[in-house]
Amino acid sequence: MKTFLLSLTLLLPLAACGAGEPQNNEEEPTKVVEISDTPLSKAEADEALTAIRKEWKAAMQKNVKADWEAKSITIGGQTMKLWHKAYGNVPEGGHSLYISLHGGGNAPASVNDGQWENQKVLYSPAEGVYVAPRAPYDDWDMWFKPLLDEFYAKLILMYQAEMNINPNKVYLMGYSAGGDGVWRMAPRMADSWAAASMMAGHPGDISMLNLRNTPFMIWCGALDSAYNRNEECRKKTVELDSLHNADPAGYIHENHIVEGKEHWMDRVDAAAVPWMAQFTRNPYPSKIVWQQEEVLRNTFYWIEAPSTELARRKTVRLETAGNVIDISECDYTALTLWLNDSIVDLDSEITVNFKGTQVFKGKAARTSANIKSSLYSRGDPSYAFPAKLEVTL
């Protein structure tokens, strides 16, 4: 089991983090920000955030250039080749990004190459950059081996750097073995995706809990009985239905077990593209359900767990209401809560409760040190936070 502690010094943010925020491509002088623990006002923190993002962009863009020119990403001795096509005009806030995973598996490279070629033309969004990567492995788990988390993170940042991608409009989809990858990677990296769609894949032993804030689509032929795909997909539709019924504001999903279809669904699953396009990632959800999957992570949305305590199936559940953060479940001895004014009012006192008992009450200071630390460690412009609380549970 691999621990994925995302500390990416080679990644690149957008000039603006929120969906719908225009990006200014004109270069302006970079304001020098003193990195310190000195408390900042909201206006000062916003100014520091803009400057630190710009400084980071200037420093990190050079590090993705070689991979972009090579049209590939190499990590740990493995290489993922990249192919893309852009559709439509660039909307305010940047292009959408669709990552589309091909089928194949434990087969000769030529077979998987053929599936890659097929994936390039399988779907076409009305707007966005459609990326069909070539799996770095020729194996049954080609799309969800432990290194894949790092490949996807690098891919997203590369396309932000080079093609004006909105980081809150990134979608994951895949067919057959690619669908296997979506089953695993959608929950594993749920805080990266605006939505995801699985086509004709096998779910294995994954849980859907992490998809509370990530809309998800299931497509499978009703007659796709190889590896019992159809029955396993039916079970997952029941699981998602149950989760949504218990939490109607979360677990948005659609289930399509297509009658009369086997493994190939004659492209009816292309309806997933416009369905996903209606969703935008909320990087600051008021309710989070986080369960560790095969690759262990110490961060998820705006919470961080102790790196020394990570283990598969460990779970955190929390919810915010105004300036009160209620943690109803946590399998760790402590949590770090990374905060901004979209999550709580940082000018007012914050209360943190654990299972009904108050464990913190007070203010969290905005600092430039917090902004820089979170931005560089998370590698995502939406996860640059001016404040943090460390609570012992």
Residue pairs with C-beta under 8 A, 6 or more apart in sequence:
1 294
1 295
1 296
1 312
2 146
2 147
2 294
2 295
2 296
3 295
3 296
3 297
3 298
3 307
3 310
4 146
4 149
4 150
4 295
4 296
4 297
5 297
5 298
5 307
6 149
6 153
6 297
6 299
6 377
6 378
6 379
7 376
7 377
8 153
8 154
8 157
8 376
8 377
8 378
8 379
9 60
9 63
9 376
10 60
10 63
10 64
10 154
11 60
11 63
11 64
11 153
11 154
11 157
11 379
11 380
12 56
12 57
12 60
12 61
12 63
12 64
12 157
12 158
12 160
12 161
13 53
13 56
13 57
13 60
13 157
13 160
13 167
13 375
13 380
13 381
13 384
14 23
14 53
14 57
14 94
14 160
14 165
14 166
14 167
14 381
15 23
15 24
15 25
15 53
15 54
15 57
16 22
16 23
16 93
16 381
17 53
17 167
17 168
17 283
17 381
17 382
17 384
18 93
18 168
18 382
19 93
19 166
19 168
19 169
19 280
19 281
20 92
20 93
20 280
21 92
21 93
22 92
22 93
23 93
23 94
23 164
25 164
28 54
30 51
30 54
30 55
30 58
31 47
31 50
31 51
31 54
32 51
33 48
33 51
33 52
33 55
33 368
34 368
35 368
35 369
35 372
36 367
36 368
36 369
37 365
37 367
37 369
38 367
38 368
39 365
39 366
39 367
40 48
40 365
40 366
40 367
40 368
40 386
41 366
42 341
42 346
42 347
42 366
44 366
45 366
45 367
45 368
45 371
45 386
48 368
48 371
48 386
49 371
49 384
49 386
52 368
52 371
52 372
52 375
52 384
53 375
53 381
53 384
56 375
56 376
60 157
60 161
61 161
64 154
64 157
64 158
64 161
64 162
67 73
67 74
67 154
67 158
68 158
68 161
68 162
71 81
71 82
71 83
72 79
72 80
72 81
72 82
73 79
73 80
73 82
73 151
73 154
73 155
73 158
74 80
75 136
75 147
75 150
75 151
75 154
76 147
76 150
78 136
78 137
78 147
79 136
80 133
80 134
80 135
80 136
80 151
80 155
81 116
81 133
81 134
82 131
82 133
82 134
82 155
83 116
83 120
83 131
83 132
83 133
83 134
84 129
84 130
84 131
84 132
84 159
84 163
85 120
85 124
85 129
85 130
86 95
86 128
86 129
86 130
86 163
87 124
87 125
87 126
87 127
87 128
87 129
87 130
88 125
88 126
88 127
88 128
89 127
90 164
91 127
91 166
93 166
93 169
94 160
94 164
94 165
94 166
94 167
94 169
95 127
95 128
95 129
95 163
95 164
95 165
95 166
95 169
96 125
96 127
96 128
96 129
96 165
96 166
96 169
96 170
96 171
96 194
96 277
97 128
97 129
97 131
97 156
97 159
97 163
97 165
97 166
97 169
97 170
97 171
98 123
98 125
98 128
98 129
98 130
98 131
98 171
98 173
98 273
98 276
99 131
99 133
99 152
99 155
99 156
99 170
99 171
99 172
99 173
100 119
100 122
100 123
100 130
100 131
100 132
100 173
100 174
100 178
101 119
101 133
101 135
101 143
101 172
101 173
101 174
101 175
101 177
101 178
101 179
101 181
101 182
102 112
102 115
102 116
102 118
102 119
102 132
102 134
102 135
102 174
102 175
102 176
102 177
102 178
103 115
103 118
103 119
103 174
103 175
103 176
103 177
103 178
103 179
103 200
104 111
104 112
104 114
104 115
104 116
104 135
104 138
104 142
104 176
104 177
105 112
105 138
105 139
105 140
105 142
105 176
105 177
106 138
106 139
106 140
107 138
108 138
109 138
112 134
112 135
112 138
112 142
113 134
115 176
115 177
116 132
116 134
116 135
119 132
119 175
119 178
120 132
122 175
122 267
122 270
123 130
123 173
123 270
123 272
123 273
124 130
124 273
125 273
125 274
125 277
126 273
126 274
126 277
127 277
128 169
128 171
128 277
129 159
129 163
129 165
131 155
131 159
133 151
133 155
135 142
135 143
135 177
136 142
136 147
136 148
136 151
137 145
139 145
140 177
140 180
141 180
142 177
142 181
143 174
143 177
143 178
143 180
143 181
143 182
143 184
143 185
144 180
144 181
144 183
144 184
144 185
144 188
144 294
146 294
146 295
148 181
148 185
149 185
149 188
149 189
149 295
149 297
152 172
152 185
152 189
152 192
153 189
153 192
153 379
156 165
156 167
156 170
156 192
157 379
159 165
160 167
160 381
167 281
167 380
167 381
167 382
168 194
168 280
168 281
168 282
168 283
168 382
169 194
169 280
169 281
170 192
170 193
170 194
170 281
171 193
171 194
171 195
171 196
171 197
171 276
171 277
172 182
172 185
172 186
172 189
172 193
172 196
172 197
173 182
173 196
173 197
173 198
173 199
173 272
173 273
173 276
174 180
174 181
174 182
174 198
174 199
174 201
175 199
175 200
175 201
175 269
176 199
176 200
176 201
176 263
177 201
178 199
178 201
179 198
179 199
179 200
179 201
179 202
179 219
180 201
180 202
180 204
181 201
182 196
182 197
182 198
182 199
182 201
183 198
183 201
183 202
183 203
183 204
183 206
183 236
184 204
184 206
184 293
184 294
185 196
186 193
186 196
186 198
186 211
186 214
186 216
187 206
187 207
187 208
187 209
187 210
187 211
187 214
187 291
187 293
188 210
188 293
188 294
188 295
188 297
190 210
190 211
190 212
190 213
190 214
190 300
191 213
191 214
191 281
191 283
191 300
191 301
192 281
192 380
193 214
193 281
194 214
194 215
194 276
194 279
194 280
194 281
195 214
195 215
195 216
195 217
195 275
195 276
195 279
196 211
196 214
196 215
196 216
196 217
196 276
197 216
197 217
197 219
197 269
197 272
197 273
197 275
197 276
198 216
198 217
198 218
198 219
199 219
199 220
199 265
199 269
199 272
200 219
200 220
200 221
200 224
200 229
200 263
200 264
200 265
200 269
201 220
201 229
202 227
202 228
202 229
202 232
203 232
203 233
203 235
203 236
206 293
207 291
207 293
207 313
208 216
208 236
208 239
208 240
208 243
208 251
209 243
209 289
209 290
209 291
209 315
210 289
210 290
210 291
210 293
210 300
211 240
211 243
211 251
211 253
212 243
212 247
212 250
212 251
212 285
212 287
212 288
212 289
213 250
213 282
213 285
213 287
213 288
213 301
214 281
215 252
215 253
215 276
215 279
216 240
216 251
216 252
216 253
217 253
217 254
217 255
217 256
217 272
217 275
217 276
218 233
218 236
218 237
218 240
218 253
218 254
218 255
218 256
218 257
219 256
219 258
219 265
219 268
219 269
219 272
220 229
220 230
220 233
220 256
220 257
220 258
220 265
221 229
221 230
221 257
221 258
221 260
221 261
221 262
221 263
221 264
221 265
222 230
222 257
222 258
222 259
222 260
222 261
223 230
223 260
223 261
223 262
224 230
224 233
224 261
224 262
224 263
225 231
226 263
229 263
230 257
233 257
234 257
237 255
237 257
240 251
240 253
240 255
241 253
241 255
243 250
243 251
244 250
244 251
244 252
244 253
247 287
249 287
250 287
250 289
252 279
254 275
256 268
256 269
258 265
258 268
258 269
261 268
281 382
283 301
283 302
283 380
283 382
283 383
284 301
284 302
284 340
284 342
284 343
284 382
285 301
286 319
286 320
286 321
286 343
287 318
287 319
287 320
288 300
288 301
288 302
288 303
288 316
288 317
288 318
288 319
289 315
289 316
289 317
290 300
290 301
290 303
290 315
290 316
290 317
291 313
291 314
291 315
292 310
292 311
292 312
292 313
292 314
292 315
293 312
294 312
296 310
296 311
296 312
297 310
298 304
298 305
298 306
298 307
298 310
299 305
299 377
299 378
299 383
300 316
302 337
302 338
302 339
302 340
302 343
302 383
302 385
303 316
303 318
303 335
303 336
303 337
303 338
304 335
304 336
304 337
304 338
305 314
305 316
305 332
305 335
305 336
306 332
306 333
306 334
309 332
309 333
314 331
314 332
315 329
315 330
315 331
316 327
316 329
316 330
316 331
316 332
316 335
317 327
317 328
317 329
317 330
318 325
318 326
318 327
318 328
318 330
319 325
319 326
319 328
320 326
320 343
320 344
322 344
322 345
323 344
323 345
323 348
323 349
323 350
323 351
324 350
324 351
324 352
324 353
325 337
325 344
325 350
325 351
325 352
325 353
326 353
327 335
327 352
327 353
327 354
327 355
327 359
327 391
327 393
328 355
329 355
330 354
330 393
332 393
333 392
333 393
334 390
334 391
334 392
334 393
335 390
335 391
335 393
336 388
336 389
336 390
336 391
337 352
337 388
337 389
337 390
337 391
338 370
338 374
338 383
338 385
338 387
338 388
339 346
339 350
339 364
339 385
339 386
339 387
339 388
339 389
340 346
340 385
340 386
340 387
344 350
344 364
346 363
346 364
346 365
346 366
346 386
346 387
347 363
348 363
349 361
349 362
349 363
350 360
350 361
350 362
350 363
350 364
350 389
351 358
351 360
351 361
352 358
352 359
352 360
352 361
352 389
352 391
353 359
354 391
354 393
359 391
359 392
359 393
360 389
360 391
364 387
364 388
364 389
365 387
366 386
366 387
367 386
367 387
368 386
370 385
370 386
370 387
370 388
371 384
371 385
371 386
374 383
374 384
374 385
374 388
375 381
375 383
375 384
378 384
